[in-house]
Amino acid sequence: EDVAATYMPVINYLKDYELNYIDNTEISEKSLTLSLKMKYFNSSSSKYLLDIIIFLISLTKKGLNLKIEWYYDKNN
């Protein structure tokens, strides 16, 4: 499976989000919720998820109000 093909569109979208929204919006209006509902992910996916989360955290320095919701199976 090509993990990059799954995650690169998300990463590219977030970079566009930074340029077109974060850099051009008043601080009080910058808000994003990342909801993660994953049944399974492998080590390659975990690397991309970490990169995405680190990138989003970096946007908090530009005023983004970030909320991360991580849903998981309590039996897993």
MODELLER restraints for C-alpha pairs under 7 A, 6 or more apart:
rsr = mdl.restraints
at = mdl.atoms
rsr.add(forms.Gaussian(group=physical.xy_distance, feature=features.Distance(at['CA:3:A'], at['CA:44:A']), mean=6.78, stdev=0.5))
rsr.add(forms.Gaussian(group=physical.xy_distance, feature=features.Distance(at['CA:3:A'], at['CA:45:A']), mean=6.52, stdev=0.5))
rsr.add(forms.Gaussian(group=physical.xy_distance, feature=features.Distance(at['CA:7:A'], at['CA:48:A']), mean=6.64, stdev=0.5))
rsr.add(forms.Gaussian(group=physical.xy_distance, feature=features.Distance(at['CA:11:A'], at['CA:52:A']), mean=6.64, stdev=0.5))
rsr.add(forms.Gaussian(group=physical.xy_distance, feature=features.Distance(at['CA:22:A'], at['CA:30:A']), mean=6.65, stdev=0.5))
rsr.add(forms.Gaussian(group=physical.xy_distance, feature=features.Distance(at['CA:27:A'], at['CA:63:A']), mean=5.37, stdev=0.5))
rsr.add(forms.Gaussian(group=physical.xy_distance, feature=features.Distance(at['CA:30:A'], at['CA:63:A']), mean=6.59, stdev=0.5))
rsr.add(forms.Gaussian(group=physical.xy_distance, feature=features.Distance(at['CA:30:A'], at['CA:64:A']), mean=4.85, stdev=0.5))
rsr.add(forms.Gaussian(group=physical.xy_distance, feature=features.Distance(at['CA:30:A'], at['CA:65:A']), mean=5.93, stdev=0.5))
rsr.add(forms.Gaussian(group=physical.xy_distance, feature=features.Distance(at['CA:31:A'], at['CA:64:A']), mean=5.54, stdev=0.5))
rsr.add(forms.Gaussian(group=physical.xy_distance, feature=features.Distance(at['CA:31:A'], at['CA:65:A']), mean=4.55, stdev=0.5))
rsr.add(forms.Gaussian(group=physical.xy_distance, feature=features.Distance(at['CA:31:A'], at['CA:66:A']), mean=6.00, stdev=0.5))
rsr.add(forms.Gaussian(group=physical.xy_distance, feature=features.Distance(at['CA:32:A'], at['CA:65:A']), mean=6.30, stdev=0.5))
rsr.add(forms.Gaussian(group=physical.xy_distance, feature=features.Distance(at['CA:32:A'], at['CA:66:A']), mean=5.15, stdev=0.5))
rsr.add(forms.Gaussian(group=physical.xy_distance, feature=features.Distance(at['CA:32:A'], at['CA:67:A']), mean=6.32, stdev=0.5))
rsr.add(forms.Gaussian(group=physical.xy_distance, feature=features.Distance(at['CA:33:A'], at['CA:66:A']), mean=5.94, stdev=0.5))
rsr.add(forms.Gaussian(group=physical.xy_distance, feature=features.Distance(at['CA:33:A'], at['CA:67:A']), mean=4.63, stdev=0.5))
rsr.add(forms.Gaussian(group=physical.xy_distance, feature=features.Distance(at['CA:33:A'], at['CA:68:A']), mean=5.73, stdev=0.5))
rsr.add(forms.Gaussian(group=physical.xy_distance, feature=features.Distance(at['CA:34:A'], at['CA:67:A']), mean=6.25, stdev=0.5))
rsr.add(forms.Gaussian(group=physical.xy_distance, feature=features.Distance(at['CA:34:A'], at['CA:68:A']), mean=4.79, stdev=0.5))
rsr.add(forms.Gaussian(group=physical.xy_distance, feature=features.Distance(at['CA:34:A'], at['CA:69:A']), mean=6.07, stdev=0.5))
rsr.add(forms.Gaussian(group=physical.xy_distance, feature=features.Distance(at['CA:35:A'], at['CA:68:A']), mean=6.00, stdev=0.5))
rsr.add(forms.Gaussian(group=physical.xy_distance, feature=features.Distance(at['CA:35:A'], at['CA:69:A']), mean=4.63, stdev=0.5))
rsr.add(forms.Gaussian(group=physical.xy_distance, feature=features.Distance(at['CA:35:A'], at['CA:70:A']), mean=5.97, stdev=0.5))
rsr.add(forms.Gaussian(group=physical.xy_distance, feature=features.Distance(at['CA:36:A'], at['CA:69:A']), mean=6.11, stdev=0.5))
rsr.add(forms.Gaussian(group=physical.xy_distance, feature=features.Distance(at['CA:36:A'], at['CA:70:A']), mean=4.80, stdev=0.5))
rsr.add(forms.Gaussian(group=physical.xy_distance, feature=features.Distance(at['CA:36:A'], at['CA:71:A']), mean=5.94, stdev=0.5))
rsr.add(forms.Gaussian(group=physical.xy_distance, feature=features.Distance(at['CA:37:A'], at['CA:70:A']), mean=6.43, stdev=0.5))
rsr.add(forms.Gaussian(group=physical.xy_distance, feature=features.Distance(at['CA:37:A'], at['CA:71:A']), mean=5.04, stdev=0.5))
rsr.add(forms.Gaussian(group=physical.xy_distance, feature=features.Distance(at['CA:37:A'], at['CA:72:A']), mean=6.64, stdev=0.5))
rsr.add(forms.Gaussian(group=physical.xy_distance, feature=features.Distance(at['CA:60:A'], at['CA:66:A']), mean=6.72, stdev=0.5))
